[in-house]
Structures are given as C-alpha cells and as structure tokens.
C-alpha cells in the first residue's frame, strides 16, 4: 500500500505518484478519475493492472473512457464506513453491467426497502439496506446509542443511500437521501445527470443539486466547471442543457445552469454537493 499526502487532490500529482512508485492497482473516487482524463490524453501509459472505484456513482462515460484510453475495465464497489464492501462488480468473473455497482458480495444480504421498511419489488427506488450480522459491519457508534438505534431497523442496517435492483440482481445507485431531488413528483438522483454533463467536451466537473421552486418543489440546478479552452455563454448553456435533454428523461435536464470557477472536493476527491445547496 502506498500512502502519500497532498493538500488537495491534483490529477497531475496523482499520475506522477502512480508512475514514480510503479503502482499497478489503484482505487479512487469517480470524480478523481474524471479529473485525470484531461491530463491522461497525452500520457495514457500508466501501466495499471486494475482500477477500482467507490463512494460515487461511476457512470457509463467514465467506464467507456477507461476501457478505450487505459485498456482497463473499472470495477465499481459499494459500502460505507459502517459496513465495508457489500456490493461489487468483478469483470474478471463476468459480474458487471454498465450503470450498476454490481451484485451483492457473497455472504451478504442486501435489499431495497421502502418508507415502511417493506421490501420493494424489482426496479423500484428505495433505501439500500444490509442484513446483520456481517463481519464487515460496525457494532455501534461510540458512546452514541441513539444514533446507533437510528441506523438499524430490526436486523437491517440502513445506509441512507437510495438505489434500485434490477431483474438480474444488479444494484444501481441513485444518491444519498439528502441528495435526491424532488421535482414535479419525480425523485431524481444527481449522479446520472452529472455523468451525462461530463460527457460533454466543455464540462470538466459538475455538481447537481435541487433548488427550491414554488411550483415544482425543486428544480434541477447544475453547477458546472468548464474545461480549459471553453468560455461561458448563453449559446453554450443551451447546448449543454440540450445535451442532457436529448440523452436522459425530460424531467432530468437542468433548468438552471451556473458556471463556477471551482467545485470543492473532499480530500479523497468526491464532489461536495452541499456547498451548492440553497
């Protein structure tokens, strides 16, 4: 394991570290991988054997890029600090589907629960939950029995994340409970919209949040950091909006677009959406 500290995630610094240390197996958030794409256009020879990601939905655009540019299939994982890797993709043994996190890891029972803790049918969005006991599940929050009790519903540990399971047993991530946007009766996850936005050549990074609206409850608001060489304009804004409108459902396109100079990230490289909430 290679450990190194930087003031914040920098794609060129990460690429240099990988090459200098001869690292062959890399694990990082999807946003960090997206930030490395521009830097790797002229230097794609990383020499990686495997590339894994978790913490955010990966999205098809980044998956395709890694395959075409690095010659790698990214394995996506899902877990939490309270319960480690419990959903996983594994291309080596044929467990993978673009847009999904994979299937439940052997030895773990994962379900999608509704608001009344009922098991939801295939395709319905609800809360991702894991049945105890599990060797990778925490026992309790230290000196905080109230928070521990809130985390469980009977034998099910509640993740606070929303997702759905398809007919083949693949789990799909929608977003954190507090990230999900409620607009005109639809519940919209920001990850798919962000992935679509970053597939446009002008968009380097995007953070999608819900903005309060008197008619729709919330509208989809996209905060966009432009790629080098692009300038904000009304024409570009319309082009980006139509880029989403033509690829996703009609209710998912951003009704408001803000061009920003910076999108804050956590130390591990995840987008901090709460920075843009109103």
Steps between C-alpha positions, in 0.01 A plus 500: 500500500637841401408795721565861403351831602413798285320823606215403266446255217702601194480275192853569380640435848308170513626392156860583598465301824360196316790505255771579754394224741415249226148460637300239306174478696314827564182577695350852490165684480335551162553877510875450543505271195302757299748773598787286371350457154627829357850446642516148358415598142870543419639250752267198528780248570433455872577130494209416730376144551175586679293810570225503761264770619236564766339784694316643198315361201748438219288552191535357152706786357792442737470123463531526122787747523706269723446209264591699189790703644653281772393160373341429839157399622421696818357294784248696705437425869248616758525516877519740792726568794239319710488203263780446251480355148164324469423559130759451229568460132767256383575498128738207538213262584232670290323698776456840340234712336553862384313740728484261794721449808493123457339227709500432873831354616465131598416468869295821513126550463416837347147629440312810385255616768207739472385774739316242712805269504329269250706319236447677170449314173749493214563841346357714780721759668541479876761489775792260473516281812725216621389218726701432814715324605791576271874481569550841335216676687568733790369412848392845616579870494735567790306630801200586280221243546238736352682529166567128502128428545413733210740311274313171540149379427480159659775291344550743212772767502375806313755669276324830435570439129235450235519245222316226315559140399432362153370157400854359474595599854711804406474799733481854364591806709271805494644724774504585867159560655591868539638522142184375327309777322119511518365676192137501379440164668817337367787388725821569312850382586779746412765243401354405161459867405857582606630209293306622197626856548866394519459307174476842332849617395451845655428364850789408727300446821137536605308511827123456469265602782135583553403866522173592678222588258145613588341297219713185466621477864855492359663546162818333377787746535836418339819668618763458233875553486597541136790317339805697389438690177126555549329826596158542657227624267125475453559287191719254691248487785223406256723243334584333832136500610394338172784248535330369814146541371575283196663222703299472822135520599328833435466579872875457566652781295635797701259791494771718652870493413766689693855523369738498797875542533542216744317192625615404850608142561565294809858394570429171324366677191120485536279791394357690798145568377382664823721798415248590227174438684283807556 
